[in-house]
Amino acid sequence: MTFSRGARYVLASLMGVGLAFIYIPLTVVVINSFNSSRTFSWPPSEFTTKWWAKALENTGVREALRWSILAGVSATVIALLLGTALAFAVSRYKFFGRDTISLLVVLPISLPGVVTGIALNNAFTKGAGMSTGLLTIVIGHATFCIVIVYNNTFARLKRMGSSLQEASMDLGANGITTFRLITLPNLASALFAGGLLAFGLSFDEIVVTTFTAGPGIQTLPIWIYNNLFRPNQAPIVNVVAAILVLFSILPIYLSQRLSQDSATGGRL
């Protein structure tokens, strides 16, 4: 499909407006994290790194960062195990209800976070009689992290086909050897990309976390929300928000690069 020059200009303008709407506020947050003014006068008259030093010294920030990393890594590990297993089952075997299972696996990422959060909170506290805490956060995050790993692995398995595995088995290799020497190396980049993206989504998740976190647990997004309107904490909040942006962008960027690499045969 070809577009006229006018249509291309209109589409480019709309894309520019959309990108500006998203990234200009993020840029302002990052710049303000170096603003020497406590009231964030704009444009900044002087830049400083003192707020970064204070943020690193802040016990609440360090604790929140620890909870976020712990929850993100745990949810990512669960997603890698379950998402990969589900992708293998759906792509390699035919059984009754296969399409339904595939739909149920993907559905959580399309549901509003508040709906997922309320449903999980009711299931944990009323259904299972559990107290909310790190375990419930990890389970909540894993519900949508599994989708990311499942989609990446399923797509790679479809592109791979089964001819290499069948040839390996015909040559005398057992299932474990075939998986270790043939399947896993071909899946490695897809699994790594899915894991990075899952960690990035878990790290900055706030809605589901709000409903599944215990009273003594604050991840970085929750810490930002709780301290957003405290005047003395405003400069540190900007620093933490900038850190959150960087922690979220890096895994997503690497995941995209890995996906492009696998699609182009390693030519970036």
Helices and strands as residue ranges (DSSP letters): H 5-32, H 50-57, H 59-92, H 98-106, G 107-110, H 113-122, I 123-127, H 134-160, H 163-170, H 175-178, I 179-183, H 184-203, H 207-212, H 220-227, G 231-233, H 234-263
